[in-house]
Amino acid sequence: MDPSTTAEGDEKERGSFVERLLASTGGAFDIFTIYIGDRLGFYRSLGEQGPATSGELAARTGAYERYVREWLEQQTVAGILRVEDENADARSRRYRLPAGHKEVLIDRDSLDYLMPLVQLVAGAVRPMHQVLKAYRSGKGVPYPYYGADFREGQAGMSRAMFLRQLGTEWLPSIPDVHQRLMSDPPARVADIGCGGAWSSIGIAHAYPKVQVDGYDLDEPSVTLAQANVAEAGLGERVCIQRRDAADPSLRGRYDLVTAFECVHDMSNPVGALRTMLSLARDGGAVIVMDERVGDRFTAKGNEVEWMMYGWSVLHCLPVAKADVHSAETGTVMRTDTLKNYAAEAGFCDVEILPIDNFFFRFYRLKALCR
Ligand SMILES: C[S@@+](CC[C@H](N)C(=O)[O-])C[C@H]1O[C@@H](n2cnc3c(N)ncnc32)[C@H](O)[C@@H]1O
């Protein structure tokens, strides 16, 4: 007999579910207390200025000592910080950020930097009441409702990978695209749904001749992207504009058209892909990077779907539904879904590129089949 159908099986299942939810509660507290430590500069101070007592950390960061003390104790019990002498008086105890946690929490150039993920989660729950309403009404929740945390978290998560891998590993692995980006006359790149524009910046850094036009629908993202471009000193070669990718009046002739992790967010993905097809000059390449989800729904999901479904339920599906007409894609955009969108947009084939990444899959959309 199947143990899950017996009373004993039920009890075991209940016990492990209770354990799981308790662990998840601890995980949620990790996320939101780490968020506090980041926003108030506690980790940066401990990492850069060294260990501190609650009073010292409060003085360094301009916070209130009693709150800081509670946070330091909580972070220690949670295993995120270390205390030098746990038996010391509460105000004399000195806390430090362990070396192994430093890179993850404060080094924004590291591929292991996960603070933006924490910020994204904080952003994802910001419009919870609007999300609940949307589930009932069938309407959507506009992207700006998720606020600066979501926008900046998204850009922060992308930053290191686009600066360190896009132009040095991923694009060089596509010989004809790499060759074109290196050669004369200087190539033109359209980066659709560019968000904070780290992909545009990464391409411009890696290929010193190219001109990149980044397009995004969200005004605050465009402002953020323009600031990032200016800070990177690339204002001459990277231009960011607010445009809807599905707007057929978006014109240009580009050697490479990219869409990083945004097609599934679009209310009209077919319209956007149609624009991308028209933007690619003869021989121009169209590359889409999206989530590396499984080929079909399975009860267990593949190794990234637990996370992708989480984003989808809270953010991507409600955002994609903010327009009156929506393809209602969601984060879990499977390969066949993209292939169908691409075919409807007029592409003749979709190739999966041999770029190895845990979270993302890279597609090359072909205009012509030879
Ligand atoms: C998940 S973010 C990805 C941003 C960026 N490509 C990255 O990888 O960090 C999705 C982006 O797509 C943009 N977007 C959604 N629909 C769009 C549309 N129709 N036209 C242009 N951008 C759009 C959003 O504003 C958002 O910045």
The ligand as an ORCA input file, in Angstrom:
! r2SCAN-3c Opt
* xyz 0 1
  C      13.255     41.205    -16.288
  S      13.626     42.785    -16.906
  C      15.148     42.484    -17.771
  C      15.972     43.730    -17.944
  C      17.344     43.507    -18.582
  N      17.280     43.012    -19.928
  C      18.179     42.586    -17.734
  O      18.472     41.472    -18.165
  O      18.540     42.996    -16.628
  C      12.464     42.981    -18.206
  C      12.525     44.348    -18.864
  O      11.715     44.320    -20.040
  C      11.132     45.596    -20.152
  N       9.958     45.488    -21.035
  C       8.806     44.820    -20.797
  N       7.968     44.970    -21.826
  C       8.609     45.748    -22.751
  C       8.259     46.240    -24.039
  N       7.081     45.982    -24.591
  N       9.171     47.008    -24.689
  C      10.369     47.297    -24.147
  N      10.751     46.843    -22.913
  C       9.878     46.083    -22.233
  C      10.793     45.962    -18.717
  O      10.547     47.345    -18.566
  C      12.023     45.461    -17.992
  O      13.005     46.461    -17.873
*
